[in-house]
């Protein structure tokens, strides 16, 4: 994997993490927050 690919991948991961955080903070119910948390755990590569 090239250095540029690594940088792009890191940026994509950061962008997804921020989007998930925004969705979690904006969720109107705890149940929806729980679902977002489960989704994030399955989605994130670490």
ModelCIF file with pLDDT and N, C-alpha, C, O atoms, coordinates in Angstrom:
data_MODEL
#
_entry.id   MODEL 
#
_entity.id                         1 
_entity.type                       polymer 
_entity.pdbx_number_of_molecules   1 
#
_entity_poly.entity_id                      1 
_entity_poly.type                           'polypeptide(L)' 
_entity_poly.nstd_linkage                   no 
_entity_poly.nstd_monomer                   no 
_entity_poly.pdbx_seq_one_letter_code       
;(UNK)(UNK)(UNK)(UNK)(UNK)(UNK)(UNK)(UNK)(UNK)(UNK)(UNK)(UNK)(UNK)(UNK)(UNK)(UNK)
(UNK)(UNK)(UNK)(UNK)(UNK)(UNK)(UNK)(UNK)(UNK)(UNK)(UNK)(UNK)(UNK)(UNK)(UNK)(UNK)
(UNK)(UNK)(UNK)(UNK)(UNK)(UNK)(UNK)(UNK)(UNK)(UNK)(UNK)(UNK)(UNK)(UNK)
;
_entity_poly.pdbx_seq_one_letter_code_can   XXXXXXXXXXXXXXXXXXXXXXXXXXXXXXXXXXXXXXXXXXXXXX 
_entity_poly.pdbx_strand_id                 A 
#
loop_
_entity_poly_seq.entity_id 
_entity_poly_seq.num 
_entity_poly_seq.mon_id 
_entity_poly_seq.hetero 
1 1  UNK n 
1 2  UNK n 
1 3  UNK n 
1 4  UNK n 
1 5  UNK n 
1 6  UNK n 
1 7  UNK n 
1 8  UNK n 
1 9  UNK n 
1 10 UNK n 
1 11 UNK n 
1 12 UNK n 
1 13 UNK n 
1 14 UNK n 
1 15 UNK n 
1 16 UNK n 
1 17 UNK n 
1 18 UNK n 
1 19 UNK n 
1 20 UNK n 
1 21 UNK n 
1 22 UNK n 
1 23 UNK n 
1 24 UNK n 
1 25 UNK n 
1 26 UNK n 
1 27 UNK n 
1 28 UNK n 
1 29 UNK n 
1 30 UNK n 
1 31 UNK n 
1 32 UNK n 
1 33 UNK n 
1 34 UNK n 
1 35 UNK n 
1 36 UNK n 
1 37 UNK n 
1 38 UNK n 
1 39 UNK n 
1 40 UNK n 
1 41 UNK n 
1 42 UNK n 
1 43 UNK n 
1 44 UNK n 
1 45 UNK n 
1 46 UNK n 
#
_struct_asym.id          A 
_struct_asym.entity_id   1 
#
loop_
_ma_qa_metric.id 
_ma_qa_metric.mode 
_ma_qa_metric.name 
_ma_qa_metric.software_group_id 
_ma_qa_metric.type 
1 global pLDDT . pLDDT 
2 local  pLDDT . pLDDT 
#
_ma_qa_metric_global.metric_id      1 
_ma_qa_metric_global.metric_value   91.74 
_ma_qa_metric_global.model_id       1 
_ma_qa_metric_global.ordinal_id     1 
#
loop_
_ma_qa_metric_local.label_asym_id 
_ma_qa_metric_local.label_comp_id 
_ma_qa_metric_local.label_seq_id 
_ma_qa_metric_local.metric_id 
_ma_qa_metric_local.metric_value 
_ma_qa_metric_local.model_id 
_ma_qa_metric_local.ordinal_id 
A UNK 1  2 83.00 1 1  
A UNK 2  2 94.00 1 2  
A UNK 3  2 95.00 1 3  
A UNK 4  2 96.00 1 4  
A UNK 5  2 96.00 1 5  
A UNK 6  2 95.00 1 6  
A UNK 7  2 96.00 1 7  
A UNK 8  2 96.00 1 8  
A UNK 9  2 95.00 1 9  
A UNK 10 2 95.00 1 10 
A UNK 11 2 97.00 1 11 
A UNK 12 2 94.00 1 12 
A UNK 13 2 92.00 1 13 
A UNK 14 2 94.00 1 14 
A UNK 15 2 96.00 1 15 
A UNK 16 2 93.00 1 16 
A UNK 17 2 92.00 1 17 
A UNK 18 2 96.00 1 18 
A UNK 19 2 95.00 1 19 
A UNK 20 2 94.00 1 20 
A UNK 21 2 95.00 1 21 
A UNK 22 2 97.00 1 22 
A UNK 23 2 96.00 1 23 
A UNK 24 2 95.00 1 24 
A UNK 25 2 96.00 1 25 
A UNK 26 2 97.00 1 26 
A UNK 27 2 97.00 1 27 
A UNK 28 2 97.00 1 28 
A UNK 29 2 97.00 1 29 
A UNK 30 2 97.00 1 30 
A UNK 31 2 97.00 1 31 
A UNK 32 2 97.00 1 32 
A UNK 33 2 96.00 1 33 
A UNK 34 2 96.00 1 34 
A UNK 35 2 95.00 1 35 
A UNK 36 2 95.00 1 36 
A UNK 37 2 93.00 1 37 
A UNK 38 2 94.00 1 38 
A UNK 39 2 91.00 1 39 
A UNK 40 2 90.00 1 40 
A UNK 41 2 90.00 1 41 
A UNK 42 2 89.00 1 42 
A UNK 43 2 77.00 1 43 
A UNK 44 2 62.00 1 44 
A UNK 45 2 58.00 1 45 
A UNK 46 2 52.00 1 46 
#
loop_
_atom_site.group_PDB 
_atom_site.id 
_atom_site.type_symbol 
_atom_site.label_atom_id 
_atom_site.label_alt_id 
_atom_site.label_comp_id 
_atom_site.label_asym_id 
_atom_site.label_entity_id 
_atom_site.label_seq_id 
_atom_site.pdbx_PDB_ins_code 
_atom_site.Cartn_x 
_atom_site.Cartn_y 
_atom_site.Cartn_z 
_atom_site.occupancy 
_atom_site.B_iso_or_equiv 
_atom_site.pdbx_formal_charge 
_atom_site.auth_seq_id 
_atom_site.auth_comp_id 
_atom_site.auth_asym_id 
_atom_site.auth_atom_id 
_atom_site.pdbx_PDB_model_num 
ATOM 1   N N  . UNK A 1 1  ? 0.860   -1.179 0.000  1.00 83.00 ? 1  UNK A N  1 
ATOM 2   C CA . UNK A 1 1  ? 0.000   0.000  0.000  1.00 83.00 ? 1  UNK A CA 1 
ATOM 3   C C  . UNK A 1 1  ? 0.906   1.241  0.000  1.00 83.00 ? 1  UNK A C  1 
ATOM 4   O O  . UNK A 1 1  ? 1.844   1.343  0.791  1.00 83.00 ? 1  UNK A O  1 
ATOM 5   N N  . UNK A 1 2  ? 0.615   2.138  -0.866 1.00 94.00 ? 2  UNK A N  1 
ATOM 6   C CA . UNK A 1 2  ? 1.448   3.340  -0.964 1.00 94.00 ? 2  UNK A CA 1 
ATOM 7   C C  . UNK A 1 2  ? 1.128   4.327  0.157  1.00 94.00 ? 2  UNK A C  1 
ATOM 8   O O  . UNK A 1 2  ? 0.104   4.226  0.833  1.00 94.00 ? 2  UNK A O  1 
ATOM 9   N N  . UNK A 1 3  ? 2.019   5.263  0.323  1.00 95.00 ? 3  UNK A N  1 
ATOM 10  C CA . UNK A 1 3  ? 1.838   6.288  1.358  1.00 95.00 ? 3  UNK A CA 1 
ATOM 11  C C  . UNK A 1 3  ? 0.564   7.084  1.098  1.00 95.00 ? 3  UNK A C  1 
ATOM 12  O O  . UNK A 1 3  ? -0.172  7.397  2.034  1.00 95.00 ? 3  UNK A O  1 
ATOM 13  N N  . UNK A 1 4  ? 0.297   7.413  -0.161 1.00 96.00 ? 4  UNK A N  1 
ATOM 14  C CA . UNK A 1 4  ? -0.914  8.180  -0.498 1.00 96.00 ? 4  UNK A CA 1 
ATOM 15  C C  . UNK A 1 4  ? -2.163  7.380  -0.158 1.00 96.00 ? 4  UNK A C  1 
ATOM 16  O O  . UNK A 1 4  ? -3.138  7.931  0.354  1.00 96.00 ? 4  UNK A O  1 
ATOM 17  N N  . UNK A 1 5  ? -2.133  6.072  -0.443 1.00 96.00 ? 5  UNK A N  1 
ATOM 18  C CA . UNK A 1 5  ? -3.281  5.227  -0.089 1.00 96.00 ? 5  UNK A CA 1 
ATOM 19  C C  . UNK A 1 5  ? -3.505  5.199  1.417  1.00 96.00 ? 5  UNK A C  1 
ATOM 20  O O  . UNK A 1 5  ? -4.645  5.220  1.882  1.00 96.00 ? 5  UNK A O  1 
ATOM 21  N N  . UNK A 1 6  ? -2.423  5.154  2.170  1.00 95.00 ? 6  UNK A N  1 
ATOM 22  C CA . UNK A 1 6  ? -2.554  5.152  3.637  1.00 95.00 ? 6  UNK A CA 1 
ATOM 23  C C  . UNK A 1 6  ? -3.164  6.459  4.136  1.00 95.00 ? 6  UNK A C  1 
ATOM 24  O O  . UNK A 1 6  ? -4.025  6.456  5.016  1.00 95.00 ? 6  UNK A O  1 
ATOM 25  N N  . UNK A 1 7  ? -2.714  7.563  3.572  1.00 96.00 ? 7  UNK A N  1 
ATOM 26  C CA . UNK A 1 7  ? -3.253  8.866  3.968  1.00 96.00 ? 7  UNK A CA 1 
ATOM 27  C C  . UNK A 1 7  ? -4.734  8.946  3.628  1.00 96.00 ? 7  UNK A C  1 
ATOM 28  O O  . UNK A 1 7  ? -5.540  9.390  4.447  1.00 96.00 ? 7  UNK A O  1 
ATOM 29  N N  . UNK A 1 8  ? -5.092  8.519  2.425  1.00 96.00 ? 8  UNK A N  1 
ATOM 30  C CA . UNK A 1 8  ? -6.512  8.536  2.023  1.00 96.00 ? 8  UNK A CA 1 
ATOM 31  C C  . UNK A 1 8  ? -7.351  7.661  2.939  1.00 96.00 ? 8  UNK A C  1 
ATOM 32  O O  . UNK A 1 8  ? -8.445  8.046  3.351  1.00 96.00 ? 8  UNK A O  1 
ATOM 33  N N  . UNK A 1 9  ? -6.831  6.485  3.253  1.00 95.00 ? 9  UNK A N  1 
ATOM 34  C CA . UNK A 1 9  ? -7.583  5.574  4.122  1.00 95.00 ? 9  UNK A CA 1 
ATOM 35  C C  . UNK A 1 9  ? -7.769  6.186  5.514  1.00 95.00 ? 9  UNK A C  1 
ATOM 36  O O  . UNK A 1 9  ? -8.854  6.111  6.090  1.00 95.00 ? 9  UNK A O  1 
ATOM 37  N N  . UNK A 1 10 ? -6.710  6.788  6.049  1.00 95.00 ? 10 UNK A N  1 
ATOM 38  C CA . UNK A 1 10 ? -6.795  7.425  7.364  1.00 95.00 ? 10 UNK A CA 1 
ATOM 39  C C  . UNK A 1 10 ? -7.816  8.554  7.359  1.00 95.00 ? 10 UNK A C  1 
ATOM 40  O O  . UNK A 1 10 ? -8.596  8.699  8.301  1.00 95.00 ? 10 UNK A O  1 
ATOM 41  N N  . UNK A 1 11 ? -7.809  9.356  6.289  1.00 97.00 ? 11 UNK A N  1 
ATOM 42  C CA . UNK A 1 11 ? -8.795  10.444 6.181  1.00 97.00 ? 11 UNK A CA 1 
ATOM 43  C C  . UNK A 1 11 ? -10.207 9.903  6.110  1.00 97.00 ? 11 UNK A C  1 
ATOM 44  O O  . UNK A 1 11 ? -11.116 10.453 6.732  1.00 97.00 ? 11 UNK A O  1 
ATOM 45  N N  . UNK A 1 12 ? -10.404 8.818  5.348  1.00 94.00 ? 12 UNK A N  1 
ATOM 46  C CA . UNK A 1 12 ? -11.732 8.217  5.221  1.00 94.00 ? 12 UNK A CA 1 
ATOM 47  C C  . UNK A 1 12 ? -12.209 7.689  6.578  1.00 94.00 ? 12 UNK A C  1 
ATOM 48  O O  . UNK A 1 12 ? -13.367 7.875  6.951  1.00 94.00 ? 12 UNK A O  1 
ATOM 49  N N  . UNK A 1 13 ? -11.322 7.042  7.298  1.00 92.00 ? 13 UNK A N  1 
ATOM 50  C CA . UNK A 1 13 ? -11.682 6.520  8.617  1.00 92.00 ? 13 UNK A CA 1 
ATOM 51  C C  . UNK A 1 13 ? -12.062 7.660  9.559  1.00 92.00 ? 13 UNK A C  1 
ATOM 52  O O  . UNK A 1 13 ? -13.041 7.563  10.299 1.00 92.00 ? 13 UNK A O  1 
ATOM 53  N N  . UNK A 1 14 ? -11.283 8.737  9.527  1.00 94.00 ? 14 UNK A N  1 
ATOM 54  C CA . UNK A 1 14 ? -11.579 9.892  10.380 1.00 94.00 ? 14 UNK A CA 1 
ATOM 55  C C  . UNK A 1 14 ? -12.912 10.528 10.012 1.00 94.00 ? 14 UNK A C  1 
ATOM 56  O O  . UNK A 1 14 ? -13.694 10.901 10.887 1.00 94.00 ? 14 UNK A O  1 
ATOM 57  N N  . UNK A 1 15 ? -13.166 10.650 8.716  1.00 96.00 ? 15 UNK A N  1 
ATOM 58  C CA . UNK A 1 15 ? -14.426 11.228 8.245  1.00 96.00 ? 15 UNK A CA 1 
ATOM 59  C C  . UNK A 1 15 ? -15.607 10.382 8.703  1.00 96.00 ? 15 UNK A C  1 
ATOM 60  O O  . UNK A 1 15 ? -16.617 10.916 9.160  1.00 96.00 ? 15 UNK A O  1 
ATOM 61  N N  . UNK A 1 16 ? -15.481 9.053  8.581  1.00 93.00 ? 16 UNK A N  1 
ATOM 62  C CA . UNK A 1 16 ? -16.562 8.166  9.016  1.00 93.00 ? 16 UNK A CA 1 
ATOM 63  C C  . UNK A 1 16 ? -16.772 8.263  10.522 1.00 93.00 ? 16 UNK A C  1 
ATOM 64  O O  . UNK A 1 16 ? -17.908 8.264  10.995 1.00 93.00 ? 16 UNK A O  1 
ATOM 65  N N  . UNK A 1 17 ? -15.692 8.343  11.263 1.00 92.00 ? 17 UNK A N  1 
ATOM 66  C CA . UNK A 1 17 ? -15.805 8.438  12.725 1.00 92.00 ? 17 UNK A CA 1 
ATOM 67  C C  . UNK A 1 17 ? -16.524 9.720  13.130 1.00 92.00 ? 17 UNK A C  1 
ATOM 68  O O  . UNK A 1 17 ? -17.366 9.704  14.028 1.00 92.00 ? 17 UNK A O  1 
ATOM 69  N N  . UNK A 1 18 ? -16.195 10.826 12.474 1.00 96.00 ? 18 UNK A N  1 
ATOM 70  C CA . UNK A 1 18 ? -16.881 12.090 12.787 1.00 96.00 ? 18 UNK A CA 1 
ATOM 71  C C  . UNK A 1 18 ? -18.367 12.001 12.437 1.00 96.00 ? 18 UNK A C  1 
ATOM 72  O O  . UNK A 1 18 ? -19.210 12.488 13.190 1.00 96.00 ? 18 UNK A O  1 
ATOM 73  N N  . UNK A 1 19 ? -18.687 11.388 11.310 1.00 95.00 ? 19 UNK A N  1 
ATOM 74  C CA . UNK A 1 19 ? -20.093 11.251 10.915 1.00 95.00 ? 19 UNK A CA 1 
ATOM 75  C C  . UNK A 1 19 ? -20.856 10.383 11.913 1.00 95.00 ? 19 UNK A C  1 
ATOM 76  O O  . UNK A 1 19 ? -21.994 10.693 12.268 1.00 95.00 ? 19 UNK A O  1 
ATOM 77  N N  . UNK A 1 20 ? -20.241 9.314  12.357 1.00 94.00 ? 20 UNK A N  1 
ATOM 78  C CA . UNK A 1 20 ? -20.887 8.450  13.351 1.00 94.00 ? 20 UNK A CA 1 
ATOM 79  C C  . UNK A 1 20 ? -21.086 9.197  14.659 1.00 94.00 ? 20 UNK A C  1 
ATOM 80  O O  . UNK A 1 20 ? -22.136 9.078  15.291 1.00 94.00 ? 20 UNK A O  1 
ATOM 81  N N  . UNK A 1 21 ? -20.081 9.968  15.070 1.00 95.00 ? 21 UNK A N  1 
ATOM 82  C CA . UNK A 1 21 ? -20.219 10.762 16.305 1.00 95.00 ? 21 UNK A CA 1 
ATOM 83  C C  . UNK A 1 21 ? -21.349 11.775 16.195 1.00 95.00 ? 21 UNK A C  1 
ATOM 84  O O  . UNK A 1 21 ? -22.120 11.952 17.138 1.00 95.00 ? 21 UNK A O  1 
ATOM 85  N N  . UNK A 1 22 ? -21.449 12.439 15.050 1.00 97.00 ? 22 UNK A N  1 
ATOM 86  C CA . UNK A 1 22 ? -22.543 13.412 14.854 1.00 97.00 ? 22 UNK A CA 1 
ATOM 87  C C  . UNK A 1 22 ? -23.896 12.711 14.916 1.00 97.00 ? 22 UNK A C  1 
ATOM 88  O O  . UNK A 1 22 ? -24.828 13.216 15.542 1.00 97.00 ? 22 UNK A O  1 
ATOM 89  N N  . UNK A 1 23 ? -24.009 11.566 14.277 1.00 96.00 ? 23 UNK A N  1 
ATOM 90  C CA . UNK A 1 23 ? -25.276 10.829 14.289 1.00 96.00 ? 23 UNK A CA 1 
ATOM 91  C C  . UNK A 1 23 ? -25.626 10.398 15.707 1.00 96.00 ? 23 UNK A C  1 
ATOM 92  O O  . UNK A 1 23 ? -26.781 10.492 16.124 1.00 96.00 ? 23 UNK A O  1 
ATOM 93  N N  . UNK A 1 24 ? -24.624 9.923  16.448 1.00 95.00 ? 24 UNK A N  1 
ATOM 94  C CA . UNK A 1 24 ? -24.866 9.477  17.817 1.00 95.00 ? 24 UNK A CA 1 
ATOM 95  C C  . UNK A 1 24 ? -25.328 10.635 18.693 1.00 95.00 ? 24 UNK A C  1 
ATOM 96  O O  . UNK A 1 24 ? -26.263 10.485 19.481 1.00 95.00 ? 24 UNK A O  1 
ATOM 97  N N  . UNK A 1 25 ? -24.681 11.781 18.560 1.00 96.00 ? 25 UNK A N  1 
ATOM 98  C CA . UNK A 1 25 ? -25.057 12.947 19.366 1.00 96.00 ? 25 UNK A CA 1 
ATOM 99  C C  . UNK A 1 25 ? -26.438 13.476 18.999 1.00 96.00 ? 25 UNK A C  1 
ATOM 100 O O  . UNK A 1 25 ? -27.139 14.021 19.851 1.00 96.00 ? 25 UNK A O  1 
ATOM 101 N N  . UNK A 1 26 ? -26.832 13.322 17.745 1.00 97.00 ? 26 UNK A N  1 
ATOM 102 C CA . UNK A 1 26 ? -28.126 13.838 17.295 1.00 97.00 ? 26 UNK A CA 1 
ATOM 103 C C  . UNK A 1 26 ? -29.263 12.836 17.479 1.00 97.00 ? 26 UNK A C  1 
ATOM 104 O O  . UNK A 1 26 ? -30.423 13.177 17.250 1.00 97.00 ? 26 UNK A O  1 
ATOM 105 N N  . UNK A 1 27 ? -28.953 11.625 17.881 1.00 97.00 ? 27 UNK A N  1 
ATOM 106 C CA . UNK A 1 27 ? -29.990 10.595 18.025 1.00 97.00 ? 27 UNK A CA 1 
ATOM 107 C C  . UNK A 1 27 ? -30.984 11.001 19.115 1.00 97.00 ? 27 UNK A C  1 
ATOM 108 O O  . UNK A 1 27 ? -30.585 11.384 20.215 1.00 97.00 ? 27 UNK A O  1 
ATOM 109 N N  . UNK A 1 28 ? -32.274 10.917 18.805 1.00 97.00 ? 28 UNK A N  1 
ATOM 110 C CA . UNK A 1 28 ? -33.279 11.380 19.769 1.00 97.00 ? 28 UNK A CA 1 
ATOM 111 C C  . UNK A 1 28 ? -33.536 10.410 20.923 1.00 97.00 ? 28 UNK A C  1 
ATOM 112 O O  . UNK A 1 28 ? -34.050 10.819 21.964 1.00 97.00 ? 28 UNK A O  1 
ATOM 113 N N  . UNK A 1 29 ? -33.189 9.137  20.757 1.00 97.00 ? 29 UNK A N  1 
ATOM 114 C CA . UNK A 1 29 ? -33.467 8.162  21.817 1.00 97.00 ? 29 UNK A CA 1 
ATOM 115 C C  . UNK A 1 29 ? -32.219 7.352  22.138 1.00 97.00 ? 29 UNK A C  1 
ATOM 116 O O  . UNK A 1 29 ? -31.301 7.247  21.324 1.00 97.00 ? 29 UNK A O  1 
ATOM 117 N N  . UNK A 1 30 ? -32.201 6.789  23.323 1.00 97.00 ? 30 UNK A N  1 
ATOM 118 C CA . UNK A 1 30 ? -31.081 5.934  23.728 1.00 97.00 ? 30 UNK A CA 1 
ATOM 119 C C  . UNK A 1 30 ? -31.024 4.677  22.867 1.00 97.00 ? 30 UNK A C  1 
ATOM 120 O O  . UNK A 1 30 ? -29.939 4.178  22.570 1.00 97.00 ? 30 UNK A O  1 
ATOM 121 N N  . UNK A 1 31 ? -32.182 4.162  22.466 1.00 97.00 ? 31 UNK A N  1 
ATOM 122 C CA . UNK A 1 31 ? -32.204 2.960  21.627 1.00 97.00 ? 31 UNK A CA 1 
ATOM 123 C C  . UNK A 1 31 ? -31.496 3.207  20.297 1.00 97.00 ? 31 UNK A C  1 
ATOM 124 O O  . UNK A 1 31 ? -30.753 2.355  19.809 1.00 97.00 ? 31 UNK A O  1 
ATOM 125 N N  . UNK A 1 32 ? -31.732 4.363  19.729 1.00 97.00 ? 32 UNK A N  1 
ATOM 126 C CA . UNK A 1 32 ? -31.067 4.691  18.469 1.00 97.00 ? 32 UNK A CA 1 
ATOM 127 C C  . UNK A 1 32 ? -29.567 4.875  18.684 1.00 97.00 ? 32 UNK A C  1 
ATOM 128 O O  . UNK A 1 32 ? -28.767 4.480  17.836 1.00 97.00 ? 32 UNK A O  1 
ATOM 129 N N  . UNK A 1 33 ? -29.188 5.463  19.797 1.00 96.00 ? 33 UNK A N  1 
ATOM 130 C CA . UNK A 1 33 ? -27.761 5.592  20.106 1.00 96.00 ? 33 UNK A CA 1 
ATOM 131 C C  . UNK A 1 33 ? -27.107 4.220  20.233 1.00 96.00 ? 33 UNK A C  1 
ATOM 132 O O  . UNK A 1 33 ? -25.986 4.008  19.772 1.00 96.00 ? 33 UNK A O  1 
ATOM 133 N N  . UNK A 1 34 ? -27.823 3.293  20.864 1.00 96.00 ? 34 UNK A N  1 
ATOM 134 C CA . UNK A 1 34 ? -27.298 1.932  21.004 1.00 96.00 ? 34 UNK A CA 1 
ATOM 135 C C  . UNK A 1 34 ? -27.100 1.287  19.639 1.00 96.00 ? 34 UNK A C  1 
ATOM 136 O O  . UNK A 1 34 ? -26.088 0.626  19.405 1.00 96.00 ? 34 UNK A O  1 
ATOM 137 N N  . UNK A 1 35 ? -28.057 1.474  18.738 1.00 95.00 ? 35 UNK A N  1 
ATOM 138 C CA . UNK A 1 35 ? -27.932 0.905  17.394 1.00 95.00 ? 35 UNK A CA 1 
ATOM 139 C C  . UNK A 1 35 ? -26.751 1.526  16.647 1.00 95.00 ? 35 UNK A C  1 
ATOM 140 O O  . UNK A 1 35 ? -26.010 0.825  15.959 1.00 95.00 ? 35 UNK A O  1 
ATOM 141 N N  . UNK A 1 36 ? -26.583 2.821  16.784 1.00 95.00 ? 36 UNK A N  1 
ATOM 142 C CA . UNK A 1 36 ? -25.454 3.495  16.128 1.00 95.00 ? 36 UNK A CA 1 
ATOM 143 C C  . UNK A 1 36 ? -24.138 2.968  16.701 1.00 95.00 ? 36 UNK A C  1 
ATOM 144 O O  . UNK A 1 36 ? -23.181 2.759  15.955 1.00 95.00 ? 36 UNK A O  1 
ATOM 145 N N  . UNK A 1 37 ? -24.082 2.756  17.995 1.00 93.00 ? 37 UNK A N  1 
ATOM 146 C CA . UNK A 1 37 ? -22.861 2.233  18.626 1.00 93.00 ? 37 UNK A CA 1 
ATOM 147 C C  . UNK A 1 37 ? -22.524 0.839  18.098 1.00 93.00 ? 37 UNK A C  1 
ATOM 148 O O  . UNK A 1 37 ? -21.362 0.542  17.823 1.00 93.00 ? 37 UNK A O  1 
ATOM 149 N N  . UNK A 1 38 ? -23.532 -0.009 17.958 1.00 94.00 ? 38 UNK A N  1 
ATOM 150 C CA . UNK A 1 38 ? -23.305 -1.355 17.418 1.00 94.00 ? 38 UNK A CA 1 
ATOM 151 C C  . UNK A 1 38 ? -22.813 -1.260 15.979 1.00 94.00 ? 38 UNK A C  1 
ATOM 152 O O  . UNK A 1 38 ? -21.869 -1.946 15.590 1.00 94.00 ? 38 UNK A O  1 
ATOM 153 N N  . UNK A 1 39 ? -23.455 -0.411 15.198 1.00 91.00 ? 39 UNK A N  1 
ATOM 154 C CA . UNK A 1 39 ? -23.031 -0.208 13.812 1.00 91.00 ? 39 UNK A CA 1 
ATOM 155 C C  . UNK A 1 39 ? -21.576 0.260  13.753 1.00 91.00 ? 39 UNK A C  1 
ATOM 156 O O  . UNK A 1 39 ? -20.790 -0.236 12.945 1.00 91.00 ? 39 UNK A O  1 
ATOM 157 N N  . UNK A 1 40 ? -21.229 1.206  14.605 1.00 90.00 ? 40 UNK A N  1 
ATOM 158 C CA . UNK A 1 40 ? -19.871 1.762  14.608 1.00 90.00 ? 40 UNK A CA 1 
ATOM 159 C C  . UNK A 1 40 ? -18.846 0.692  14.981 1.00 90.00 ? 40 UNK A C  1 
ATOM 160 O O  . UNK A 1 40 ? -17.763 0.646  14.399 1.00 90.00 ? 40 UNK A O  1 
ATOM 161 N N  . UNK A 1 41 ? -19.174 -0.160 15.935 1.00 90.00 ? 41 UNK A N  1 
ATOM 162 C CA . UNK A 1 41 ? -18.247 -1.212 16.334 1.00 90.00 ? 41 UNK A CA 1 
ATOM 163 C C  . UNK A 1 41 ? -17.996 -2.184 15.188 1.00 90.00 ? 41 UNK A C  1 
ATOM 164 O O  . UNK A 1 41 ? -16.872 -2.649 15.004 1.00 90.00 ? 41 UNK A O  1 
ATOM 165 N N  . UNK A 1 42 ? -19.019 -2.488 14.430 1.00 89.00 ? 42 UNK A N  1 
ATOM 166 C CA . UNK A 1 42 ? -18.853 -3.415 13.307 1.00 89.00 ? 42 UNK A CA 1 
ATOM 167 C C  . UNK A 1 42 ? -18.152 -2.747 12.135 1.00 89.00 ? 42 UNK A C  1 
ATOM 168 O O  . UNK A 1 42 ? -17.444 -3.405 11.372 1.00 89.00 ? 42 UNK A O  1 
ATOM 169 N N  . UNK A 1 43 ? -18.348 -1.444 11.993 1.00 77.00 ? 43 UNK A N  1 
ATOM 170 C CA . UNK A 1 43 ? -17.850 -0.701 10.836 1.00 77.00 ? 43 UNK A CA 1 
ATOM 171 C C  . UNK A 1 43 ? -16.382 -0.319 10.956 1.00 77.00 ? 43 UNK A C  1 
ATOM 172 O O  . UNK A 1 43 ? -15.635 -0.403 9.982  1.00 77.00 ? 43 UNK A O  1 
ATOM 173 N N  . UNK A 1 44 ? -15.970 0.098  12.136 1.00 62.00 ? 44 UNK A N  1 
ATOM 174 C CA . UNK A 1 44 ? -14.624 0.612  12.314 1.00 62.00 ? 44 UNK A CA 1 
ATOM 175 C C  . UNK A 1 44 ? -13.599 -0.513 12.203 1.00 62.00 ? 44 UNK A C  1 
ATOM 176 O O  . UNK A 1 44 ? -13.827 -1.603 12.729 1.00 62.00 ? 44 UNK A O  1 
ATOM 177 N N  . UNK A 1 45 ? -12.495 -0.275 11.541 1.00 58.00 ? 45 UNK A N  1 
ATOM 178 C CA . UNK A 1 45 ? -11.511 -1.337 11.294 1.00 58.00 ? 45 UNK A CA 1 
ATOM 179 C C  . UNK A 1 45 ? -10.618 -1.671 12.488 1.00 58.00 ? 45 UNK A C  1 
ATOM 180 O O  . UNK A 1 45 ? -9.774  -2.562 12.391 1.00 58.00 ? 45 UNK A O  1 
ATOM 181 N N  . UNK A 1 46 ? -10.788 -0.977 13.602 1.00 52.00 ? 46 UNK A N  1 
ATOM 182 C CA . UNK A 1 46 ? -9.942  -1.281 14.757 1.00 52.00 ? 46 UNK A CA 1 
ATOM 183 C C  . UNK A 1 46 ? -10.764 -1.685 15.935 1.00 52.00 ? 46 UNK A C  1 
ATOM 184 O O  . UNK A 1 46 ? -10.217 -1.977 16.998 1.00 52.00 ? 46 UNK A O  1 
#
